[in-house]
Amino acid sequence: MQLKKFVKEKRRLANLTQSDLAEKAGVGLRFIREMEQGKEALRMDKVNQVLKLFGYELGPVEMTRDFIINEQ
């Protein structure tokens, strides 16, 4: 699942507005909006602050596309 969809879904299930989530996570409202809009470059520490509220954190995930670097 994409991060933007995950955060929006968790936020809605918790009956939180974007402002509520920003305040509880200690990040700015703009950061929450950018995250939910799918901004590609976000600070991982701030993403983890948000995810921590839902019991999650960032971690490596195996890619499903052909982006694997061939070792020579």
C-alpha positions in Angstrom: 0.0 0.0 0.0 1.3 3.5 -0.8 2.2 5.7 2.2 -0.2 8.4 1.2 -3.2 5.9 1.2 -2.0 4.2 4.4 -1.7 7.5 6.4 -5.0 8.8 5.1 -6.8 5.6 5.9 -5.3 5.3 9.4 -6.1 9.0 10.1 -9.7 8.6 9.1 -10.2 5.4 11.1 -8.9 7.3 14.1 -11.4 10.2 13.4 -8.6 12.7 13.1 -8.4 15.7 10.9 -5.1 16.5 9.2 -4.6 19.3 11.8 -5.2 16.8 14.7 -2.7 14.4 13.3 -0.1 17.0 12.7 -0.5 18.2 16.3 -0.4 14.8 17.8 2.7 13.7 15.8 4.5 17.0 16.4 4.8 17.9 12.7 3.4 20.7 10.6 0.1 20.6 8.9 1.9 21.1 5.6 3.9 18.0 6.1 0.7 15.9 6.6 -0.8 17.4 3.5 2.3 16.7 1.5 2.5 13.1 2.8 -1.2 12.4 1.9 -0.7 14.0 -1.5 2.2 11.6 -2.2 5.1 13.9 -2.2 8.1 11.8 -3.1 10.8 13.4 -0.9 9.9 13.4 2.8 12.0 13.4 5.9 12.1 9.9 7.2 12.3 11.0 10.8 9.1 13.0 10.4 7.4 10.2 8.6 8.2 7.9 11.5 6.8 10.4 14.0 3.5 10.1 12.2 3.6 6.4 11.7 4.5 5.8 15.4 1.0 7.1 16.4 -0.4 4.1 14.5 2.1 1.6 15.8 4.3 1.5 12.6 7.7 2.6 11.3 9.5 2.8 8.0 11.5 -0.2 6.9 13.0 -1.8 3.9 10.4 -3.5 1.6 11.2 -5.8 -1.3 10.5 -4.1 -4.6 8.2 -5.8 -7.1 9.7 -4.1 -10.1 12.9 -4.8 -12.1 15.0 -2.2 -10.3 17.5 -4.7 -8.9 21.1 -3.7 -9.5 23.1 -6.4 -11.1 26.4 -7.1 -9.4 29.4 -7.6 -11.7 
